[in-house]
Amino acid sequence: MKLYRPATILVGVLFVLIGGLTRLATPDQVYDEQNIKVVHGTIGEPLDYEGTGSTVKVTRIKFARSVLDSSDSDGKKPLETNGIYVAIEWDAIRGDRKPDLTNATLQADGGSVYQPVEGLSHSGLDFPDAGYAKTGTVVFEINPADMKGLTLELRPTMLFNVYNSDITVDLGIPTEAIAQQMVDGAVAQYIVEDAVTRVAS
Amino acid sequence: MESLDEVIDAMIADRVIHRHRRIWLLVIALVVVAVLVVLATGGWKEKKGRTVPTLTAPTTVTAGRFEYSFTKAEIVQTPKTEYDEAESKLKVYFDAKNVDTEEHESVSIDSQLMLFVPGHGEENVESDGASCHDDKIGWVLVYGLPPESCSMTFKVAPDFKADVVEIGVLQEHYESDNEALGANDKPYWHNEDAAAVVRLSPKVVIDAGENK
């Protein structure tokens, strides 16, 4: 029996060609991560968590030279800084499914990534139970030299790679001059109120 | 019926097998004894001395994403009270600065980044964690801001006394995991190893309990 008939070779060549064609047909990778939808917004804009019915909104940001928990006793000294504190007041409305745990960070154009301050018990960002809404504050210590383009990023931490939203909020500091104004106008002390939960209307 | 040849062959084979039997047994016994001796004397591993520099405080060490300026150390003794046993801890003071030029990310000092090295063959003591900025545990150090004064505590025996203590400083490396094994090729801070050993002379301080 003849092992390599012309038809056998033809089928082999065809397979190779089809393999090449499918590679050509795949679209260029558009996203860094295909399971993440980046939701970008500004202060005052409720931003949707895909598929959970939950939204989160930054209501106000406030720059301060020192911060203090509202429940601290009278004698307690406020937290001072060599940089500047920025308190981000947020409002979160919870849908029927809880969004994955979010990790709040601030990013600036200069490449800095800021993490929330430790040592303030009221500072944080989380979602209430279904049907409720919550307001609270998350405080960051930042470097006044790298504030331009400050953006709040709420990135879900996932155990499995499911379709999810990455929320970014532009905090409205487009230039160095505006950043300087924010620093100059910072209040001497900011009191961090405890988060308040209410029924979502 | 076997032939004479076969009988002779069998005899020769028997001799050959048994001729060196005693020598073989001796050699095997010697190998076993040698292994036991090597194990008993501490293994085959080459004993190396310290391969990182030993510095004396006050000194500055740059290790991974932090720069530490060691200042002083204290042995804080808490006397026995009605409710608590006497205890002691070693407290090391330093100024820490975030020098993460790779990611520029705010980060707190991990408790695993320093070790108390008692020496004399005793095990190294892990720290209870760092606190900075007026003793705030887990304080986040911001890249680009001036150093914060921090301290790290280590549990020691209640009657611990020392003229000089040695603190091992570990450094993390900004590198990625092995891509060939299917890991993400993005580098990150991990893989800590020894960077330096700092010698400090601790002062004994008695904590009478005002802070409790």
Interface residues (C-beta under 8 A of the other chain):
Chain A: K77 L79 T81 N82 G83 G110 G111 S112 V113 Y114 Q115 P116 V117 E118 G119 F140 E141 I142 N143 A145 D146
Chain B: E103 H104 E105 S106 V107 S108 H133 D134 K136 I137 G138 W139 V140 V142 Y143 G144 L145 P146 E148
